[in-house]
Amino acid sequence: MKNKKFVRAVMIPAILQLFVFIVIPIIVGLVISFYNYNPLRSENTFVGFDNYIRLFSDAEFRTALKNTLIFVLTTVVLNIGLSLFLARMISRFKSTRVKNAFRMIFFLPCIAPMVATSVVFKRSIYPTVSGLLNMVLKSVGISSVNWLGDPQILMISVIIYTLWVDVGYNTILFSAGMDGIPSYVYEAADLDGTSEKRKFWKITWPLLGRTFQFVIVQTLISHFQMFAQFSVLIEKDGPQNSGLVLSRYIYKMAFEYKDMGYASAVSMILFLIILVVSFLEQRRTKVNWEY
């Protein structure tokens, strides 16, 4: 009985937080999406599914959706691949101090404010004339690149920044997952004369299943919602709306045009996309083993 009371006492604040900051806002957003809602008006008319029907004829929404899918697919694949490679390299060191040093180095960008680092990239790394990247390119005889002004290059620039700022987090998770694999499994493989490459694909990769599932789902959710770099790095959503994504479009419609009913409809679509993609990914990478 005492244990049940303790569990309830611990769970009640968490459940309240869940309802206040997640469930209630989702319900309110869903309700607002059925209205022609403007917070500056005293009366807001019910429009039913008009906001959702409007999505089909909205060219900006289609552009934002396309850019979001391209950004998420590219960054998630590159992020997972790069962080897995870095974690593998770190795991090869025998010294715990050396491992922790590299983990700290890769994790540092993750704890820096994203707005601040976006400003640094915009003002110091990406400028066409005085940017660090173009100075490096010029030093090897390559002409300058308009990183934030060329619609063909803009998304690549945002992806590079996103990988720099986010890859360290997954590197830490993969590294911890590799450290959690029992050493006797590798010792048995060594006795059989198994190569490093085969040990990775036959031992490390399968036994990282749960870590991989968690990492990919969390990365998908995080990248679908990314907003700061698209607001700071990009001026007016970029040329030809090449930097417009759904998170930025929701903000634009809600707070610049005060069309919160339509913005809520877009946010519900984004919510459904994240929900479906996360569910499908969890089903695809379902793990049923123990060690």
N, C-alpha and C positions, 0 to 999 in steps of 0.2 A: 504493500500500500504506500509506504514512504517513497519507494522508488518511482511509483506511478505519479505521485504528487510532484516529485522533483522533475520528472520528464515533462509534465504539463507546465510547470512553472518556467522551464527553459523554452518550451516550444511556443507558448502563447505570444511572447514578444516577436518571435520570428514570423508567426502566422499573421499577426497584426501588421507587421512591416510588409509582408507579402501582399496583403489585401490593400493597404493604404497606398503603396507606391507602385504596385503592378496591376492587380486585378481591377481596382476601381478606376485608375486612369484608362485602362483598355476599354472598360464598359462605357465610360464617359466619351472617349474618342469614337467608339462605335455609334453611340447615340447622336453625337454632333455631326457625324458623317451623313446623316439623313436630313440635315437642315442646311438651309442657306445661311450659315452662321457667321456673323460679324460681331465681335465683342464690343464694337463701338455703337451698335444699334440697340435700341430698347426692345425691339421685336424682331424675331427671326422665324422665317416661315419654314414649314415642313415641306421637303421636296422629295421624300422617298428615296428611290434609287437613282435620281437624276445625276448626282455627283459621280456615281459609279459608271453610269452610261456615258457621261462626259469623258471619261478616261479613254474610251475607244477612239474618240476623234481628236484627242489632244496630242499633237506632234511633240510637244516638249516632254510630256510624260513618257512617250515611247523612246525618245532620245535618252532621257534619264534612266529608264529601265535598261536599255541596251548598254549604256555606259556602266551602270551598276553591275550588271552580270559580267561584263568584260573585266572590270576591275576586280571583282570578287574571285572569279575563276582564276585569273592570272596570279593575283597575290597569294591566294590560298595554296595553289600548287607550288609556286616558287618558295613561299614561306615554309611549307612543310618539308620540301626537299632540302632547302638550305639549312634549316634548323636541325634536321635529322643528320645531315652531313657534319655540321659543326659539333653536335652532341657526340657523334661517333669519333671525331678527332679528339675531343676532350677525354672521352672514356679510355683512350689509348695510353694516357699518362698514368703512371703508377702512383705518383705523389698526390695526396689529397689537397695539399696547399696549392699545387700548380693547377689542379682542376678547379678549385674555388676561385683562383685568380682569373682564369679564363671565363668562368661563369660570370664573375662580377663585371669584367670588361664588356661582355656581350649584353649583359642585363642593364648597364648604365643608361642607354638610350630609352629604355622602357619606363624608367622612373622620372625622366625629364618631362616637363609639361609640353604637351604636343603643340600647343599654340606657340610657345617660345621657340621650339626647335623648327617649326614651320617658318617662322619669321627669319631665323638664321639661314635656312635653305633658300628662302626667297630673296634675301638681301645679300647673302655672301656666297652661296654655292651655285645658284642657277642664273644670275644675271648674265646677259649676253656679252657685255663688254668686260666687266670686272669680276665675273663669277669665277670661283675656284675651278669648276669643272672645265670651263672654256679656256682658262689659262693653261690647264694641263693638256687639253687637246691642241692648243696652239704650239705648245712646247714640243710636240711630236709631229708637227706639220699638218694637223687636221683643222679645218675651218671651224669657226664658232657655230654653236647650235642654239637656236632660240627655244630653250627648254620650256618656257611657260607661255610662249606666244604662237608656236606652231601647233595647229590642231592635230597633226599627225604624231607629234612628240609629247604633247602635254600630258596625256594619260601615262605614258612611259615615265615621265618625271615624277608624277604622283606615286606610281608603283615603286620606283626606286626609293623614294623617301619613306613610304610605308614599310617596305622591307627593312630598311635601316632602323626604323623606330620600333618595330614589332617583332623581329625575328628572334631577339634575345630571350623573350618570354618562353617561346616554344622550345628553344634550345635548352633552357633550364629544365623544362618538363621532360623532354626526351632524355636528357642527361640523367635526371633522377630515376627515370624508368629503367635505363640501362644499368645503373648502379643497383637497382632492386632485383635484378635477375641473379639467381643463386650462382655462386662461383663454381659449384660442383658440376653444373651443366657444361660450362666451358672446359673444365678439367677433363671430363669424360670425352669431350670432342677432341681435346689435345691428345689424349691417349690413342684415339683412332686416327691421328694424323690429319685431322680436318683443316683445310686452308682457312685463312681469315675471311676470305670472300664467302666461302660456303657457310662458315659459322654465323656470319651476319644474316644471310638469307634464310638459313634453316633454324637458327636459334634466336638471334636478337630480334629479327623482324617479327616472327610469330609471337614471341613472348612480350613484345611491346604493343600487343593488340589493344589492351584497355587504355593504355596511355595514348595510343594513336587515335582511338575513338574519341576520347575526351578532347585532345588537341584539335582535331579537325572540326568537331562540332563547335567548340568555343571560338575557333578562328573564323569559321563561317559566320556565326552570329555577330562577332565583333566587327568584321570587315563589311558586312551588309549595313551596319549602323555608323560607319566612320563618317565624320563630318568636319572636324577641325581643319585638316589639311586642304580640303576642298574649298573652305571658306577663306583661309589665309593665303595659301599658295596661289590661288586662281583669282583673277580679276573678272568679275561679272560672268562667272561660269565658263570663261574661256571663249576663244573664237569659235563660232558655229556651235556653241553649247557643248564643246568637246569635253568639258570638265564638269558637266551637270550630272549629278547622281540623285537618287531618290531622296536621300537624307537632306541634301541641299535644296531639292525641289519642294519638299514638305515645308522647310523653314521659309523658303521664298514665298510660297502661297499663303502661309499662315501669318507671318510677321511683316512681310513687305507689302503684300496685296490685301491682307486682312481677310482672306477667303478661307476661314478656318474649317468650314464644312467640307470644302473640296480637299483641303490639306489633310483632314482626318480620314477621308476616303482613300487618299494615296497612302497614308500611314497604315491603314488597315490592310491594303494590298501588300505593303512591305512586310507587315507582321505575318500575313499568311504565307508569303514566299519563304521567310525565315523558318516558320513553323514546319512547312512541308519539306524544305531542304534538310533541316535538322533531323526530322523524323526519318526520312529516307536514308540519310547517311548513317544514323544509328542502326537502322535495320540492316543496312549493307555491311556494316563492320561489326555485327553482333559477335561477341566473344563468349565462349562457354567452357573455358578451361581454368584450372587452378595450378599453381606450382608452389 
